[in-house]
Amino acid sequence: MTMAVRRWLKVTSSEGVKLTPDDVWPLRHQAFRTALAIVGQRELAEDIVQDVFVKALDHGEPVRHVEAWLRTLVVRASLNSLRRPTSQTLATDVPDGETFEDAILVRAALEKLSPESRTILALAYFESLSHREIAELLDIPEGTVASRLHTARAAFQKEWNR
């Protein structure tokens, strides 16, 4: 997200804004990355973001902290989609700097983790959120975030070393 967009969000978030397409459009890439990191399927992530943006624009009420509010919607929609049995595989999109083989190995290790572990790792590493931000987003104590993150790292490490 550009600095101009972040500055705009800080200025408008104290009053709250009634969302327009121009308000949410700059957040589309961040929303997509979050959804993809959690569900692991490009098409499913695109569908989630589209559904969330449509719901956000239909919301009708002023929204404070637009970025955080949209992130919460995307995370919850992504987690809900994981409850469906057809969305349990991860995508093989190759991030910058990784080889295709590295991406496959990482995705294979992540695929073996629980949705809870994938989510906490995605928020901490792909979204670079702090423990406090993750706690607020998932509505759990910070200590629980630290514990779950520790457990998720250990589970990933175990799968990676197999």
PLY file of the C-alpha trace (Angstrom):
ply
format ascii 1.0
element vertex 162
property float x
property float y
property float z
element edge 161
property int vertex1
property int vertex2
end_header
0.00 0.00 0.00
1.37 3.40 -0.88
2.17 5.99 1.74
-0.46 8.32 0.27
-3.16 5.70 0.79
-1.97 5.02 4.36
-1.97 8.76 5.12
-5.48 9.09 3.66
-6.73 6.21 5.79
-5.30 7.80 8.94
-6.93 11.14 8.17
-10.37 9.71 7.45
-10.45 6.88 9.97
-11.14 9.11 12.99
-14.48 10.29 11.57
-15.38 7.13 9.73
-16.22 7.04 6.04
-19.06 5.64 4.00
-17.15 3.37 1.66
-16.97 3.94 -2.06
-15.12 1.85 -4.66
-12.30 4.42 -4.57
-11.87 3.74 -0.84
-11.44 -0.02 -1.11
-9.76 -0.37 -4.53
-6.25 0.54 -3.27
-6.55 -2.26 -0.68
-7.27 -5.02 -3.21
-3.71 -6.37 -3.44
-3.26 -6.53 0.31
-6.66 -8.23 0.69
-5.78 -10.75 -2.02
-2.38 -11.56 -0.47
-4.03 -12.13 2.91
-6.71 -14.40 1.47
-4.20 -16.32 -0.66
-1.87 -16.83 2.29
-4.71 -18.34 4.31
-6.61 -20.40 1.74
-3.79 -21.10 -0.69
-5.89 -21.15 -3.85
-5.71 -18.25 -6.27
-9.26 -18.59 -7.57
-10.73 -19.01 -4.10
-8.77 -16.00 -2.81
-10.07 -13.91 -5.72
-13.64 -15.00 -4.95
-13.21 -14.18 -1.26
-11.87 -10.70 -1.98
-14.63 -10.02 -4.48
-17.31 -11.13 -2.01
-15.78 -9.11 0.82
-15.51 -5.97 -1.31
-19.13 -6.29 -2.47
-20.27 -6.70 1.15
-18.08 -3.79 2.23
-19.56 -1.49 -0.40
-23.10 -2.60 0.53
-22.38 -2.01 4.23
-23.88 1.48 4.16
-22.56 2.61 7.55
-19.49 4.80 8.06
-16.40 2.72 8.79
-13.51 3.70 11.00
-10.11 2.17 10.32
-10.98 0.95 6.83
-7.84 -1.12 6.34
-8.22 -3.03 9.62
-11.95 -3.52 9.06
-11.41 -4.96 5.56
-8.55 -7.17 6.80
-10.86 -8.58 9.47
-13.53 -9.33 6.86
-11.00 -11.03 4.57
-9.50 -13.15 7.36
-12.92 -14.27 8.61
-14.15 -15.06 5.10
-10.94 -16.97 4.38
-11.25 -18.99 7.58
-14.89 -19.73 6.81
-13.91 -20.98 3.36
-11.39 -23.39 4.92
-14.24 -25.10 6.72
-15.46 -26.29 3.34
-13.72 -29.54 2.37
-12.85 -28.39 -1.18
-10.51 -25.59 -0.09
-7.80 -27.51 1.72
-4.97 -27.25 -0.82
-2.47 -24.43 -1.15
-1.52 -22.54 -4.28
1.83 -22.86 -5.97
2.30 -19.18 -6.83
6.00 -18.40 -6.63
6.84 -15.27 -4.59
9.72 -13.07 -5.78
13.11 -14.53 -4.99
11.95 -18.12 -4.62
12.45 -20.94 -7.05
9.48 -22.98 -8.10
10.90 -25.98 -6.21
11.23 -23.91 -3.00
7.65 -22.74 -3.34
6.40 -26.30 -3.77
8.29 -27.46 -0.68
6.99 -24.57 1.43
3.43 -25.09 0.23
3.64 -28.82 0.91
4.80 -28.17 4.47
2.13 -25.52 5.02
-0.58 -27.78 3.60
0.03 -30.29 6.37
-0.61 -27.69 9.09
-3.99 -26.95 10.64
-5.94 -23.96 9.29
-5.31 -22.21 12.62
-1.54 -22.63 12.22
-1.59 -21.51 8.58
-3.62 -18.44 9.50
-1.38 -17.34 12.34
1.75 -17.86 10.21
0.20 -15.98 7.29
-0.71 -13.00 9.44
2.66 -12.90 11.17
4.92 -13.52 8.17
3.01 -12.69 4.97
1.18 -9.69 6.43
3.91 -8.73 8.95
1.38 -8.04 11.69
2.47 -7.63 15.29
1.20 -9.93 18.04
-1.10 -7.13 19.20
-2.57 -6.65 15.71
-3.12 -10.39 15.29
-4.74 -10.56 18.74
-7.15 -7.76 17.84
-7.91 -9.27 14.45
-8.65 -12.77 15.79
-10.13 -11.48 19.06
-7.77 -13.48 21.26
-5.24 -12.44 23.94
-1.69 -11.50 22.88
-0.29 -14.37 24.95
-2.45 -16.79 22.99
-1.07 -15.34 19.75
2.48 -15.89 20.96
1.67 -19.45 22.04
-0.10 -20.33 18.78
2.67 -18.76 16.73
5.28 -20.77 18.63
3.27 -23.96 18.09
2.74 -23.16 14.39
6.44 -22.49 13.85
7.34 -25.78 15.53
4.78 -27.67 13.43
6.09 -26.05 10.25
9.69 -26.81 11.22
8.76 -30.45 11.87
7.08 -30.76 8.47
9.93 -28.92 6.75
12.55 -31.29 8.16
10.73 -34.44 7.03
0 1
1 2
2 3
3 4
4 5
5 6
6 7
7 8
8 9
9 10
10 11
11 12
12 13
13 14
14 15
15 16
16 17
17 18
18 19
19 20
20 21
21 22
22 23
23 24
24 25
25 26
26 27
27 28
28 29
29 30
30 31
31 32
32 33
33 34
34 35
35 36
36 37
37 38
38 39
39 40
40 41
41 42
42 43
43 44
44 45
45 46
46 47
47 48
48 49
49 50
50 51
51 52
52 53
53 54
54 55
55 56
56 57
57 58
58 59
59 60
60 61
61 62
62 63
63 64
64 65
65 66
66 67
67 68
68 69
69 70
70 71
71 72
72 73
73 74
74 75
75 76
76 77
77 78
78 79
79 80
80 81
81 82
82 83
83 84
84 85
85 86
86 87
87 88
88 89
89 90
90 91
91 92
92 93
93 94
94 95
95 96
96 97
97 98
98 99
99 100
100 101
101 102
102 103
103 104
104 105
105 106
106 107
107 108
108 109
109 110
110 111
111 112
112 113
113 114
114 115
115 116
116 117
117 118
118 119
119 120
120 121
121 122
122 123
123 124
124 125
125 126
126 127
127 128
128 129
129 130
130 131
131 132
132 133
133 134
134 135
135 136
136 137
137 138
138 139
139 140
140 141
141 142
142 143
143 144
144 145
145 146
146 147
147 148
148 149
149 150
150 151
151 152
152 153
153 154
154 155
155 156
156 157
157 158
158 159
159 160
160 161
